[in-house]
């Protein structure tokens, strides 16, 4: 309802994805640290880099991550897509050492 009204009023960011605080991505019970927030931010940036758009979340669960994307985005989240972004990732990625799957994808 709000988005439709914003679109009707010509507000240019009517379809911008929601952007709640990154600390809401850290699993309940885990301390919210600068390192964890950077890892979440880097994970979500990587997802956008490989072409996933719209609402997405990288949820920090300590030793692994849960990725949430819209159902229509799932074909773009293949390992092949992650591998293709490897060359453009810096070797000192904030994701290095966080989770094995993301570490490989980040080029660590």
For each residue, the residues with C-beta under 8 A, 3 or more apart:
1: 4 5
2: 5 6
3: 6 7 14 15
4: 1 7 8
5: 1 2 8 9
6: 2 3 9 11 13 14
7: 3 4 10 11 14 15
8: 4 5
9: 5 6 14
10: 7
11: 6 7 14
12:
13: 6 16
14: 3 6 7 9 11
15: 3 7
16: 13 19
17: 54 55 56
18: 55
19: 16
20: 24
21: 24
22: 25 26 37 40 41
23: 26 32 37
24: 20 21
25: 22 40 57 58 59 60
26: 22 23 30 32 36 37 40 59 60
27: 30 59 60 61 62
28:
29:
30: 26 27 36 60 61 62
31: 36
32: 23 26 36 37
33: 36 37
34: 37 38
35: 38 39 94
36: 26 30 31 32 33 39 40 60
37: 22 23 26 32 33 34 40 41
38: 34 35 41 42 94
39: 35 36 42 43 58 60 94 95 98
40: 22 25 26 36 37 43 44 58 59 60
41: 22 37 38 44 45 94
42: 38 39 45 46 93 94 95 106
43: 39 40 46 47 58 65 67 95 102
44: 40 41 47 48 56 57 58
45: 41 42 48 49
46: 42 43 49 50 82 85 89 95 102 105 106
47: 43 44 50 52 56 58 67 69 77
48: 44 45 51 52 53 56
49: 45 46 85 88
50: 46 47 76 77 81 82 84 85
51: 48 76 81
52: 47 48 56 69 73 76 77
53: 48 56 73
54: 17 69 70 73
55: 17 18 68 69 70
56: 17 44 47 48 52 53 67 68 69 70 73
57: 25 44 66 67 68
58: 25 39 40 43 44 47 65 66 67 68
59: 25 26 27 40 65 66 67 68
60: 25 26 27 30 36 39 40 65
61: 27 30 64 65 66
62: 27 30
63: 99
64: 61 99
65: 43 58 59 60 61 98 99 102
66: 57 58 59 61
67: 43 47 56 57 58 59 77
68: 55 56 57 58 59
69: 47 52 54 55 56 73 74 77
70: 54 55 56 73
71: 74
72:
73: 52 53 54 56 69 70 76 77
74: 69 71 77
75: 78
76: 50 51 52 73 81
77: 47 50 52 67 69 73 74 81 82
78: 75 81 82
79: 82 83 105
80: 83 84
81: 50 51 76 77 78 84 85
82: 46 50 77 78 79 85 86 105
83: 79 80 86 105
84: 50 80 81 87
85: 46 49 50 81 82 88 89 105
86: 82 83 89 105 106 107
87: 84 107
88: 49 85
89: 46 85 86 93 105 106 107
90: 93 107
91: 96 107 108
92: 96
93: 42 89 90 96 106 107 108
94: 35 38 39 41 42 98
95: 39 42 43 46 98 99 102 103 105 106 108
96: 91 92 93 103 106 108
97: 103 108
98: 39 65 94 95 102 103
99: 63 64 65 95 102 103
100: 103 104
101: 104 105
102: 43 46 65 95 98 99 105 106
103: 95 96 97 98 99 100 106 108
104: 100 101 108
105: 46 79 82 83 85 86 89 95 101 102
106: 42 46 86 89 93 95 96 102 103
107: 86 87 89 90 91 93
108: 91 93 95 96 97 103 104
